[in-house]
Amino acid sequence: MTNMDKLYEAVAARGPVCVGLDTDISYLPEGFAKAELTAGENIVRFNQAIVDATKAVAGCFKVQIAYYESLGLDGLNAYKKTLDYVKATGVPVIAVVGQIGQGFEEMYQQGLTAVFSINRAAQPFAESRFHAGENLALTMENIARLLAAGR
């Protein structure tokens, strides 16, 4: 069974809801974060709570690595722990990235089911930033169509 088959199967079983785990520390409810934990550790706790609350109805979860990268190594550790937690539930995980480059296949070894690029073509940031909103909207529409097709 391919990763896309797993995604279609999950959507057929639980519906086309895609839960975003694009978590910034500012998104945590007041009083949720523990002072003795790092930002990344608090984000993992928050993501785990979201996963636990939604895994029965989620066709997939979505992560956008840029949120995690902004925290440096702490954020990348949070990203890995989030992927591991979701992977243990059996619910597919998709990633939305700015651009897919050489070696992206390794992302599948980390627990991702599918990777979607926002950029339509390789181009310098100075150019792509002017089309970011439009490109993100098109990517999200494509993901929604994919999820709907699996129903």
N, CA and C atoms as an extended XYZ file, in Angstrom:
453
Properties=species:S:1:pos:R:3:atomname:S:1:resname:S:1:resid:I:1 pbc="F F F"
N         0.850       -1.177        0.000 N   MET     1
C         0.000        0.000        0.000 CA  MET     1
C         0.901        1.246        0.000 C   MET     1
N         0.637        2.173       -0.899 N   THR     2
C         1.432        3.394       -0.976 CA  THR     2
C         1.001        4.376        0.119 C   THR     2
N         1.817        5.398        0.345 N   ASN     3
C         1.452        6.420        1.319 CA  ASN     3
C         0.160        7.120        0.925 C   ASN     3
N        -0.033        7.365       -0.370 N   MET     4
C        -1.264        8.027       -0.812 CA  MET     4
C        -2.467        7.113       -0.581 C   MET     4
N        -2.296        5.802       -0.748 N   ASP     5
C        -3.377        4.864       -0.438 CA  ASP     5
C        -3.750        4.961        1.035 C   ASP     5
N        -2.743        5.072        1.892 N   LYS     6
C        -2.992        5.207        3.329 CA  LYS     6
C        -3.772        6.482        3.621 C   LYS     6
N        -3.421        7.560        2.917 N   LEU     7
C        -4.133        8.818        3.104 CA  LEU     7
C        -5.590        8.686        2.656 C   LEU     7
N        -5.812        8.105        1.482 N   TYR     8
C        -7.188        7.897        1.003 CA  TYR     8
C        -7.974        7.010        1.966 C   TYR     8
N        -7.345        5.965        2.458 N   GLU     9
C        -8.003        5.047        3.384 CA  GLU     9
C        -8.403        5.765        4.674 C   GLU     9
N        -7.511        6.585        5.193 N   ALA    10
C        -7.800        7.326        6.427 CA  ALA    10
C        -8.943        8.309        6.223 C   ALA    10
N        -8.961        8.977        5.090 N   VAL    11
C       -10.037        9.929        4.797 CA  VAL    11
C       -11.369        9.196        4.653 C   VAL    11
N       -11.344        8.041        4.004 N   ALA    12
C       -12.569        7.258        3.853 CA  ALA    12
C       -13.089        6.791        5.218 C   ALA    12
N       -12.174        6.454        6.110 N   ALA    13
C       -12.565        5.943        7.422 CA  ALA    13
C       -13.017        7.026        8.393 C   ALA    13
N       -12.348        8.194        8.371 N   ARG    14
C       -12.608        9.213        9.390 CA  ARG    14
C       -13.137       10.536        8.839 C   ARG    14
N       -13.122       10.715        7.533 N   GLY    15
C       -13.603       11.958        6.946 CA  GLY    15
C       -12.467       12.855        6.479 C   GLY    15
N       -12.811       13.923        5.748 N   PRO    16
C       -11.794       14.773        5.124 CA  PRO    16
C       -11.250       15.896        5.998 C   PRO    16
N       -11.326       15.763        7.305 N   VAL    17
C       -10.807       16.797        8.190 CA  VAL    17
C        -9.279       16.680        8.257 C   VAL    17
N        -8.608       17.798        7.999 N   CYS    18
C        -7.152       17.869        8.094 CA  CYS    18
C        -6.833       18.828        9.239 C   CYS    18
N        -6.241       18.312       10.296 N   VAL    19
C        -5.962       19.106       11.494 CA  VAL    19
C        -4.548       19.669       11.410 C   VAL    19
N        -4.428       20.984       11.460 N   GLY    20
C        -3.130       21.638       11.381 CA  GLY    20
C        -2.400       21.632       12.712 C   GLY    20
N        -1.155       21.199       12.671 N   LEU    21
C        -0.278       21.254       13.846 CA  LEU    21
C         0.830       22.260       13.559 C   LEU    21
N         0.431       23.415       13.076 N   ASP    22
C         1.347       24.510       12.762 CA  ASP    22
C         1.373       25.417       13.983 C   ASP    22
N         2.040       24.953       15.009 N   THR    23
C         1.908       25.552       16.324 CA  THR    23
C         3.026       26.535       16.635 C   THR    23
N         2.622       27.734       16.968 N   ASP    24
C         3.531       28.768       17.467 CA  ASP    24
C         3.277       28.868       18.969 C   ASP    24
N         4.287       29.170       19.718 N   ILE    25
C         4.145       29.243       21.174 CA  ILE    25
C         3.046       30.234       21.576 C   ILE    25
N         2.822       31.257       20.757 N   SER    26
C         1.777       32.244       21.073 CA  SER    26
C         0.367       31.682       20.923 C   SER    26
N         0.211       30.517       20.297 N   TYR    27
C        -1.105       29.905       20.107 CA  TYR    27
C        -1.579       29.137       21.338 C   TYR    27
N        -0.681       28.846       22.262 N   LEU    28
C        -1.057       28.067       23.432 CA  LEU    28
C        -1.982       28.881       24.332 C   LEU    28
N        -3.022       28.241       24.861 N   PRO    29
C        -3.940       28.960       25.738 CA  PRO    29
C        -3.225       29.494       26.980 C   PRO    29
N        -3.733       30.579       27.487 N   GLU    30
C        -3.140       31.170       28.689 CA  GLU    30
C        -3.130       30.141       29.812 C   GLU    30
N        -2.002       30.006       30.465 N   GLY    31
C        -1.870       29.075       31.570 CA  GLY    31
C        -1.483       27.661       31.162 C   GLY    31
N        -1.417       27.367       29.865 N   PHE    32
C        -1.084       26.015       29.410 CA  PHE    32
C         0.407       25.724       29.530 C   PHE    32
N         1.228       26.670       29.129 N   ALA    33
C         2.680       26.464       29.118 CA  ALA    33
C         3.221       26.348       30.538 C   ALA    33
N         4.142       25.404       30.700 N   LYS    34
C         4.820       25.232       31.983 CA  LYS    34
C         6.165       25.945       31.904 C   LYS    34
N         6.439       26.797       32.873 N   ALA    35
C         7.652       27.624       32.875 CA  ALA    35
C         8.934       26.795       32.865 C   ALA    35
N         8.892       25.614       33.442 N   GLU    36
C        10.100       24.785       33.519 CA  GLU    36
C        10.404       24.057       32.209 C   GLU    36
N         9.510       24.134       31.229 N   LEU    37
C         9.714       23.489       29.934 CA  LEU    37
C        10.131       24.510       28.884 C   LEU    37
N        10.822       24.045       27.869 N   THR    38
C        11.188       24.922       26.753 CA  THR    38
C         9.961       25.190       25.898 C   THR    38
N        10.084       26.144       25.000 N   ALA    39
C         8.980       26.433       24.074 CA  ALA    39
C         8.623       25.187       23.268 C   ALA    39
N         9.643       24.496       22.781 N   GLY    40
C         9.403       23.287       22.000 CA  GLY    40
C         8.693       22.207       22.793 C   GLY    40
N         9.105       22.009       24.034 N   GLU    41
C         8.461       20.999       24.886 CA  GLU    41
C         6.995       21.357       25.150 C   GLU    41
N         6.715       22.635       25.355 N   ASN    42
C         5.332       23.065       25.554 CA  ASN    42
C         4.511       22.880       24.287 C   ASN    42
N         5.112       23.125       23.143 N   ILE    43
C         4.415       22.917       21.873 CA  ILE    43
C         4.088       21.438       21.684 C   ILE    43
N         5.012       20.554       22.021 N   VAL    44
C         4.746       19.112       21.911 CA  VAL    44
C         3.564       18.733       22.800 C   VAL    44
N         3.542       19.210       24.031 N   ARG    45
C         2.409       18.926       24.940 CA  ARG    45
C         1.095       19.400       24.324 C   ARG    45
N         1.112       20.607       23.761 N   PHE    46
C        -0.096       21.162       23.148 CA  PHE    46
C        -0.522       20.328       21.937 C   PHE    46
N         0.446       19.992       21.087 N   ASN    47
C         0.135       19.170       19.910 CA  ASN    47
C        -0.432       17.815       20.317 C   ASN    47
N         0.138       17.216       21.354 N   GLN    48
C        -0.362       15.919       21.813 CA  GLN    48
C        -1.808       16.030       22.274 C   GLN    48
N        -2.148       17.116       22.940 N   ALA    49
C        -3.529       17.326       23.385 CA  ALA    49
C        -4.460       17.476       22.184 C   ALA    49
N        -4.014       18.199       21.164 N   ILE    50
C        -4.830       18.359       19.950 CA  ILE    50
C        -5.005       17.015       19.250 C   ILE    50
N        -3.924       16.270       19.116 N   VAL    51
C        -3.997       14.958       18.459 CA  VAL    51
C        -4.954       14.046       19.222 C   VAL    51
N        -4.816       13.990       20.527 N   ASP    52
C        -5.685       13.123       21.330 CA  ASP    52
C        -7.158       13.508       21.182 C   ASP    52
N        -7.434       14.808       21.084 N   ALA    53
C        -8.812       15.281       20.990 CA  ALA    53
C        -9.419       15.094       19.601 C   ALA    53
N        -8.586       14.941       18.564 N   THR    54
C        -9.120       14.938       17.195 CA  THR    54
C        -8.816       13.688       16.373 C   THR    54
N        -8.006       12.776       16.891 N   LYS    55
C        -7.562       11.641       16.077 CA  LYS    55
C        -8.704       10.753       15.593 C   LYS    55
N        -9.813       10.728       16.283 N   ALA    56
C       -10.931        9.884       15.863 CA  ALA    56
C       -11.659       10.446       14.644 C   ALA    56
N       -11.502       11.747       14.378 N   VAL    57
C       -12.221       12.362       13.265 CA  VAL    57
C       -11.294       12.970       12.213 C   VAL    57
N        -9.995       12.855       12.421 N   ALA    58
C        -9.031       13.466       11.493 CA  ALA    58
C        -8.650       12.484       10.390 C   ALA    58
N        -8.830       12.917        9.149 N   GLY    59
C        -8.355       12.125        8.021 CA  GLY    59
C        -6.846       12.192        7.927 C   GLY    59
N        -6.294       13.313        8.395 N   CYS    60
C        -4.839       13.473        8.439 CA  CYS    60
C        -4.504       14.657        9.333 C   CYS    60
N        -3.235       14.758        9.660 N   PHE    61
C        -2.698       15.917       10.356 CA  PHE    61
C        -1.728       16.599        9.411 C   PHE    61
N        -1.571       17.925        9.571 N   LYS    62
C        -0.679       18.698        8.708 CA  LYS    62
C         0.316       19.460        9.578 C   LYS    62
N         1.574       19.393        9.185 N   VAL    63
C         2.609       20.171        9.853 CA  VAL    63
C         3.286       21.076        8.827 C   VAL    63
N         3.653       22.252        9.267 N   GLN    64
C         4.432       23.158        8.425 CA  GLN    64
C         5.728       23.421        9.170 C   GLN    64
N         6.799       22.862        8.672 N   ILE    65
C         8.064       22.837        9.399 CA  ILE    65
C         8.588       24.236        9.734 C   ILE    65
N         8.192       25.245        9.004 N   ALA    66
C         8.690       26.600        9.273 CA  ALA    66
C         8.369       27.046       10.704 C   ALA    66
N         7.220       26.630       11.222 N   TYR    67
C         6.875       26.988       12.604 CA  TYR    67
C         7.890       26.407       13.576 C   TYR    67
N         8.323       25.215       13.313 N   TYR    68
C         9.257       24.530       14.203 CA  TYR    68
C        10.684       25.044       14.002 C   TYR    68
N        11.049       25.296       12.762 N   GLU    69
C        12.396       25.805       12.463 CA  GLU    69
C        12.668       27.135       13.149 C   GLU    69
N        11.619       27.917       13.349 N   SER    70
C        11.809       29.230       13.965 CA  SER    70
C        12.341       29.130       15.400 C   SER    70
N        12.242       27.948       16.017 N   LEU    71
C        12.740       27.742       17.377 CA  LEU    71
C        14.111       27.071       17.403 C   LEU    71
N        14.727       26.923       16.246 N   GLY    72
C        16.051       26.304       16.191 CA  GLY    72
C        15.983       24.826       16.529 C   GLY    72
N        17.013       24.328       17.199 N   LEU    73
C        17.082       22.906       17.538 CA  LEU    73
C        15.934       22.473       18.446 C   LEU    73
N        15.518       23.345       19.350 N   ASP    74
C        14.383       23.037       20.224 CA  ASP    74
C        13.127       22.793       19.386 C   ASP    74
N        12.936       23.597       18.368 N   GLY    75
C        11.781       23.442       17.497 CA  GLY    75
C        11.862       22.189       16.633 C   GLY    75
N        13.055       21.892       16.126 N   LEU    76
C        13.214       20.681       15.310 CA  LEU    76
C        12.990       19.434       16.155 C   LEU    76
N        13.391       19.481       17.408 N   ASN    77
C        13.115       18.380       18.318 CA  ASN    77
C        11.604       18.249       18.544 C   ASN    77
N        10.921       19.388       18.687 N   ALA    78
C         9.463       19.378       18.852 CA  ALA    78
C         8.791       18.816       17.609 C   ALA    78
N         9.305       19.159       16.446 N   TYR    79
C         8.777       18.647       15.174 CA  TYR    79
C         8.889       17.124       15.144 C   TYR    79
N        10.061       16.608       15.482 N   LYS    80
C        10.293       15.157       15.473 CA  LYS    80
C         9.388       14.459       16.476 C   LYS    80
N         9.276       15.008       17.672 N   LYS    81
C         8.427       14.392       18.701 CA  LYS    81
C         6.951       14.444       18.300 C   LYS    81
N         6.543       15.526       17.649 N   THR    82
C         5.170       15.625       17.160 CA  THR    82
C         4.910       14.567       16.100 C   THR    82
N         5.833       14.429       15.139 N   LEU    83
C         5.672       13.407       14.103 CA  LEU    83
C         5.614       12.012       14.715 C   LEU    83
N         6.487       11.726       15.653 N   ASP    84
C         6.496       10.412       16.302 CA  ASP    84
C         5.168       10.139       17.007 C   ASP    84
N         4.631       11.156       17.664 N   TYR    85
C         3.372       10.987       18.397 CA  TYR    85
C         2.220       10.701       17.434 C   TYR    85
N         2.155       11.483       16.367 N   VAL    86
C         1.079       11.273       15.388 CA  VAL    86
C         1.255        9.924       14.699 C   VAL    86
N         2.477        9.584       14.351 N   LYS    87
C         2.736        8.309       13.675 CA  LYS    87
C         2.215        7.137       14.522 C   LYS    87
N         2.362        7.227       15.827 N   ALA    88
C         1.909        6.162       16.726 CA  ALA    88
C         0.390        5.993       16.696 C   ALA    88
N        -0.340        7.047       16.294 N   THR    89
C        -1.802        6.952       16.230 CA  THR    89
C        -2.274        6.254       14.958 C   THR    89
N        -1.397        6.206       13.953 N   GLY    90
C        -1.780        5.605       12.682 CA  GLY    90
C        -2.468        6.569       11.727 C   GLY    90
N        -2.648        7.820       12.141 N   VAL    91
C        -3.275        8.821       11.272 CA  VAL    91
C        -2.180        9.417       10.382 C   VAL    91
N        -2.421        9.512        9.065 N   PRO    92
C        -1.402       10.075        8.171 CA  PRO    92
C        -1.032       11.516        8.523 C   PRO    92
N         0.203       11.881        8.184 N   VAL    93
C         0.698       13.245        8.401 CA  VAL    93
C         1.194       13.781        7.073 C   VAL    93
N         0.722       14.972        6.715 N   ILE    94
C         1.215       15.629        5.513 CA  ILE    94
C         1.986       16.874        5.925 C   ILE    94
N         2.903       17.295        5.069 N   ALA    95
C         3.689       18.500        5.346 CA  ALA    95
C         3.499       19.491        4.214 C   ALA    95
N         3.428       20.739        4.572 N   VAL    96
C         3.389       21.826        3.606 CA  VAL    96
C         4.709       22.565        3.761 C   VAL    96
N         5.470       22.631        2.678 N   VAL    97
C         6.794       23.252        2.714 CA  VAL    97
C         6.882       24.316        1.637 C   VAL    97
N         7.812       25.233        1.803 N   GLY    98
C         7.991       26.291        0.816 CA  GLY    98
C         8.399       25.736       -0.528 C   GLY    98
N         9.339       24.834       -0.501 N   GLN    99
C         9.858       24.280       -1.752 CA  GLN    99
C        10.424       22.891       -1.468 C   GLN    99
N        10.216       21.979       -2.371 N   ILE   100
C        10.758       20.635       -2.226 CA  ILE   100
C        12.085       20.585       -2.957 C   ILE   100
N        13.113       20.243       -2.220 N   GLY   101
C        14.446       20.174       -2.809 CA  GLY   101
C        14.977       18.760       -2.822 C   GLY   101
N        16.192       18.650       -3.261 N   GLN   102
C        16.850       17.361       -3.336 CA  GLN   102
C        16.916       16.718       -1.955 C   GLN   102
N        16.644       15.433       -1.887 N   GLY   103
C        16.712       14.703       -0.630 CA  GLY   103
C        15.439       14.737        0.192 C   GLY   103
N        14.356       15.311       -0.346 N   PHE   104
C        13.127       15.403        0.437 CA  PHE   104
C        12.538       14.034        0.768 C   PHE   104
N        12.925       13.000        0.029 N   GLU   105
C        12.391       11.662        0.266 CA  GLU   105
C        12.668       11.195        1.688 C   GLU   105
N        13.744       11.691        2.291 N   GLU   106
C        14.075       11.319        3.662 CA  GLU   106
C        12.991       11.749        4.641 C   GLU   106
N        12.195       12.749        4.259 N   MET   107
C        11.114       13.200        5.127 CA  MET   107
C        10.116       12.074        5.378 C   MET   107
N         9.947       11.190        4.406 N   TYR   108
C         9.024       10.073        4.573 CA  TYR   108
C         9.510        9.111        5.647 C   TYR   108
N        10.817        9.020        5.819 N   GLN   109
C        11.373        8.143        6.849 CA  GLN   109
C        11.089        8.692        8.251 C   GLN   109
N        10.769        9.980        8.332 N   GLN   110
C        10.487       10.605        9.624 CA  GLN   110
C         9.022       10.503       10.015 C   GLN   110
N         8.203        9.878        9.165 N   GLY   111
C         6.804        9.679        9.521 CA  GLY   111
C         5.809       10.453        8.685 C   GLY   111
N         6.267       11.193        7.681 N   LEU   112
C         5.335       11.927        6.829 CA  LEU   112
C         4.714       10.995        5.792 C   LEU   112
N         3.458       11.245        5.486 N   THR   113
C         2.747       10.473        4.476 CA  THR   113
C         2.851       11.150        3.120 C   THR   113
N         2.800       12.482        3.100 N   ALA   114
C         2.872       13.232        1.847 CA  ALA   114
C         3.475       14.606        2.110 C   ALA   114
N         4.137       15.152        1.095 N   VAL   115
C         4.758       16.470        1.190 CA  VAL   115
C         4.225       17.317        0.041 C   VAL   115
N         3.758       18.517        0.362 N   PHE   116
C         3.221       19.432       -0.637 CA  PHE   116
C         4.026       20.723       -0.618 C   PHE   116
N         4.464       21.164       -1.777 N   SER   117
C         5.221       22.401       -1.899 CA  SER   117
C         4.279       23.566       -2.166 C   SER   117
N         4.550       24.682       -1.527 N   ILE   118
C         3.763       25.889       -1.770 CA  ILE   118
C         4.186       26.539       -3.083 C   ILE   118
N         5.478       26.584       -3.339 N   ASN   119
C         5.976       27.231       -4.551 CA  ASN   119
C         5.708       26.367       -5.780 C   ASN   119
N         5.294       27.002       -6.843 N   ARG   120
C         5.002       26.296       -8.083 CA  ARG   120
C         6.274       26.003       -8.883 C   ARG   120
N         7.308       26.781       -8.658 N   ALA   121
C         8.574       26.597       -9.374 CA  ALA   121
C         9.694       27.150       -8.497 C   ALA   121
N        10.887       26.657       -8.724 N   ALA   122
C        12.039       27.178       -7.984 CA  ALA   122
C        12.282       28.623       -8.401 C   ALA   122
N        12.338       29.500       -7.407 N   GLN   123
C        12.606       30.909       -7.687 CA  GLN   123
C        13.142       31.557       -6.418 C   GLN   123
N        13.861       32.634       -6.572 N   PRO   124
C        14.412       33.321       -5.397 CA  PRO   124
C        13.299       33.838       -4.484 C   PRO   124
N        13.604       33.910       -3.194 N   PHE   125
C        12.632       34.395       -2.228 CA  PHE   125
C        12.133       35.789       -2.595 C   PHE   125
N        13.021       36.623       -3.108 N   ALA   126
C        12.644       37.988       -3.479 CA  ALA   126
C        11.473       38.000       -4.459 C   ALA   126
N        11.349       36.973       -5.277 N   GLU   127
C        10.224       36.863       -6.218 CA  GLU   127
C         9.058       36.098       -5.598 C   GLU   127
N         9.354       34.979       -4.951 N   SER   128
C         8.285       34.097       -4.466 CA  SER   128
C         7.447       34.744       -3.368 C   SER   128
N         8.019       35.660       -2.612 N   ARG   129
C         7.266       36.279       -1.515 CA  ARG   129
C         6.060       37.068       -2.017 C   ARG   129
N         6.127       37.567       -3.244 N   PHE   130
C         5.006       38.327       -3.795 CA  PHE   130
C         3.841       37.425       -4.191 C   PHE   130
N         4.083       36.130       -4.314 N   HIS   131
C         3.050       35.177       -4.733 CA  HIS   131
C         2.703       34.184       -3.627 C   HIS   131
N         3.247       34.396       -2.432 N   ALA   132
C         3.092       33.424       -1.348 CA  ALA   132
C         1.634       33.168       -0.998 C   ALA   132
N         0.837       34.205       -0.860 N   GLY   133
C        -0.572       34.029       -0.500 CA  GLY   133
C        -1.331       33.233       -1.536 C   GLY   133
N        -1.149       33.598       -2.781 N   GLU   134
C        -1.812       32.890       -3.884 CA  GLU   134
C        -1.347       31.438       -3.967 C   GLU   134
N        -0.038       31.220       -3.851 N   ASN   135
C         0.497       29.859       -3.931 CA  ASN   135
C         0.024       28.999       -2.770 C   ASN   135
N        -0.028       29.571       -1.567 N   LEU   136
C        -0.515       28.814       -0.418 CA  LEU   136
C        -1.989       28.457       -0.607 C   LEU   136
N        -2.784       29.394       -1.087 N   ALA   137
C        -4.207       29.116       -1.329 CA  ALA   137
C        -4.381       27.994       -2.347 C   ALA   137
N        -3.599       28.015       -3.414 N   LEU   138
C        -3.682       26.950       -4.421 CA  LEU   138
C        -3.262       25.600       -3.842 C   LEU   138
N        -2.234       25.595       -3.021 N   THR   139
C        -1.780       24.348       -2.397 CA  THR   139
C        -2.859       23.794       -1.474 C   THR   139
N        -3.456       24.653       -0.667 N   MET   140
C        -4.510       24.203        0.243 CA  MET   140
C        -5.721       23.691       -0.543 C   MET   140
N        -6.040       24.343       -1.652 N   GLU   141
C        -7.143       23.863       -2.492 CA  GLU   141
C        -6.822       22.480       -3.048 C   GLU   141
N        -5.584       22.276       -3.484 N   ASN   142
C        -5.196       20.967       -4.006 CA  ASN   142
C        -5.280       19.890       -2.925 C   ASN   142
N        -4.872       20.225       -1.714 N   ILE   143
C        -4.962       19.263       -0.616 CA  ILE   143
C        -6.431       18.953       -0.316 C   ILE   143
N        -7.268       19.977       -0.295 N   ALA   144
C        -8.699       19.758       -0.050 CA  ALA   144
C        -9.314       18.880       -1.132 C   ALA   144
N        -8.939       19.103       -2.379 N   ARG   145
C        -9.446       18.263       -3.477 CA  ARG   145
C        -8.979       16.816       -3.305 C   ARG   145
N        -7.725       16.646       -2.893 N   LEU   146
C        -7.197       15.305       -2.681 CA  LEU   146
C        -7.979       14.601       -1.582 C   LEU   146
N        -8.228       15.294       -0.486 N   LEU   147
C        -8.973       14.690        0.616 CA  LEU   147
C       -10.400       14.365        0.211 C   LEU   147
N       -11.025       15.256       -0.543 N   ALA   148
C       -12.397       15.007       -1.010 CA  ALA   148
C       -12.463       13.833       -1.972 C   ALA   148
N       -11.425       13.661       -2.769 N   ALA   149
C       -11.403       12.558       -3.745 CA  ALA   149
C       -11.336       11.212       -3.044 C   ALA   149
N       -10.787       11.176       -1.842 N   GLY   150
C       -10.667        9.925       -1.112 CA  GLY   150
C       -11.927        9.506       -0.409 C   GLY   150
N       -12.954       10.318       -0.445 N   ARG   151
C       -14.216        9.995        0.247 CA  ARG   151
C       -14.999        8.980       -0.500 C   ARG   151
